[in-house]
Amino acid sequence: MKLFSSFVPRLDPDSIPVQLKRVPIFEDLGVRELVRLSEVIHLRAYRDGEQVFRPDEVSTALYVVRSGNVRIR
């Protein structure tokens, strides 16, 4: 018997799942999927002008800008 099978947690508006929901590629995900995704995210902070990755590098990550701006050259 599953008593809480339809339970959906309420999320803080500043939480990672809520912020992910604002990203078009994730907008169709449900709360449970967003929560699971947020559990494997690695938050990183970069200083102004810091290089995130080089053009010749093969990336195995997806970058989502939480705040600030990114310049792609």
N, C-alpha and C positions, 0 to 999 in steps of 0.2 A: 504494500500500500504506500503510495506517495502522497503525503499530505501537502507538500509545498511545491508540487510540480508546476504550478502556474505562478509561483512567486517571482516577481521581477523587482530587483533592488532599486531603491531610489538613489540617484546619483547627485553628488555635489556638482553645481554648474561649472566649477573649475577643475573637475576631475579629468583624468586622461581619457576615459571612455566618452565623456561628453565632448571634449575637444576633438577626438577622432571622428565623432558623428558629424562634425562640421566640415570634414574633408570629403570632397565629392566621391572619391573611390570607396569610402567607408560608409557613406550616408544610408545605404540600404541594409546595413547590418543591424541586428537587434541588440538589445542591451546585453544579453548573455555573451554574444560573440564579441562585442566591444570590450567587455570586462575581460574575457579570455585573451584577447589581443593585447590589452593593456598590461597583462601579466608578463608578457615576453618582450615588452618594449624596453629599450635602454635609453634613458634620457641623457642627453649630452648638452653642455653649454659651450658656446664658442665665443671667443672675444672678437671684437670688431676687427675685421681684416684677416682673421685667421682662416686658413684654407681647410676646407672640410675633406676634400679628396682631390686627387690629381686627374687630369684628363686621360692619362695612360693607364690608370688603375682600373681593374675589373672590380665592380662593386657587387657585393652579395647582400646589400642592405637597401632598404627603402627609407629615404629621409623625408620627414614631415616637419615643416617649420612651425614651431609652436608660437613664437613671437619674433619680431625683428624682420630683417630682409636678407635675401641671398642674391648675390650677383654671380651669374654664370658667364664665363668667358669662353 
